[in-house]
Amino acid sequence: MTTPASPARSLPLRTLDVLDALCGFAASGAANGELARAARCTPSQVTRCMALLIAKGWARKSEETGRFYPSPAFTRLTFRVTADLERLQTRLDDQRRALTGL
């Protein structure tokens, strides 16, 4: 969920707003202006934010179209969260079996 950006909004928070908006364009990619509208900031702010996300490895820019996409490294974070939840579920299931014999 993107929150309104204000002029005083810090670069880290704005960058997270842009990343949040970028995830809504995972299949089609997003142009700078589209991200600016979605994240409620200026195109120049998007440029700075995308530079940080690209440097971190969480976004990429298509050389052919100039559109931005979430990177595979970023999307793998979802799988890490899912794997952690599955480990927790396994531990809970084991505890339930130990306590109930079921």
C-alpha positions in Angstrom: 0.0 0.0 0.0 1.6 3.3 -1.1 1.3 6.2 1.2 1.2 9.8 0.2 4.7 11.3 -0.2 5.5 14.7 1.2 8.4 17.0 0.3 9.9 16.2 3.7 9.6 12.4 3.2 13.0 10.8 3.6 14.7 9.1 0.7 14.6 5.7 2.4 10.8 5.9 2.9 10.3 7.3 -0.6 12.4 4.5 -2.0 10.2 2.0 -0.2 7.1 3.7 -1.7 8.6 3.4 -5.2 9.4 -0.3 -4.6 5.9 -0.9 -3.4 4.6 0.8 -6.6 7.1 -1.1 -8.8 5.7 -4.4 -7.5 2.4 -3.5 -9.2 4.2 -3.4 -12.5 6.1 -6.7 -12.2 4.8 -8.2 -15.4 4.7 -5.1 -17.7 7.4 -3.0 -16.1 6.9 0.7 -15.3 8.1 3.9 -16.9 9.5 6.6 -14.6 6.4 8.7 -14.9 4.1 5.8 -14.1 6.1 5.1 -10.9 6.0 8.8 -10.0 2.2 8.8 -10.2 1.8 5.5 -8.4 4.3 6.5 -5.6 3.0 10.1 -5.5 6.4 11.7 -6.0 8.3 13.4 -8.8 10.0 11.7 -11.7 13.4 13.0 -10.5 12.7 11.4 -7.1 11.9 8.1 -8.8 15.2 8.3 -10.7 17.1 8.6 -7.4 15.0 5.8 -5.7 15.5 3.5 -8.7 19.2 4.1 -8.6 19.3 2.9 -5.0 17.1 -0.1 -5.8 19.2 -1.1 -8.8 22.4 -0.7 -6.7 20.9 -3.0 -4.1 19.9 -5.5 -6.7 16.2 -5.3 -6.1 15.2 -3.7 -9.4 16.4 -3.7 -13.0 16.0 -1.4 -16.0 15.3 -2.9 -19.4 17.9 -1.7 -21.9 15.4 -2.2 -24.7 12.4 -0.3 -23.3 13.8 1.7 -20.4 11.1 0.3 -18.2 11.8 -0.7 -14.6 11.1 -4.2 -13.1 11.5 -5.9 -9.8 14.6 -8.1 -10.0 14.7 -11.8 -9.4 16.8 -11.1 -6.2 13.9 -9.0 -4.8 11.2 -11.5 -5.8 13.2 -14.3 -4.1 12.6 -12.5 -0.8 9.0 -13.7 -1.0 10.2 -17.3 -1.2 12.4 -16.7 1.9 9.4 -15.5 3.9 7.4 -18.5 2.7 10.1 -20.9 3.6 10.4 -19.5 7.1 6.7 -19.8 7.6 6.7 -23.4 6.4 9.5 -24.2 8.9 7.4 -22.7 11.7 4.4 -24.7 10.6 6.4 -27.9 10.6 7.6 -27.2 14.2 4.0 -26.5 15.3 2.8 -29.7 13.6 5.5 -31.7 15.3 4.6 -30.2 18.7 0.9 -30.9 18.1 1.7 -34.5 17.3 3.9 -34.9 20.3 1.2 -33.5 22.6 -1.8 -35.2 21.1 -0.4 -38.3 19.5 -2.2 -37.5 16.3 
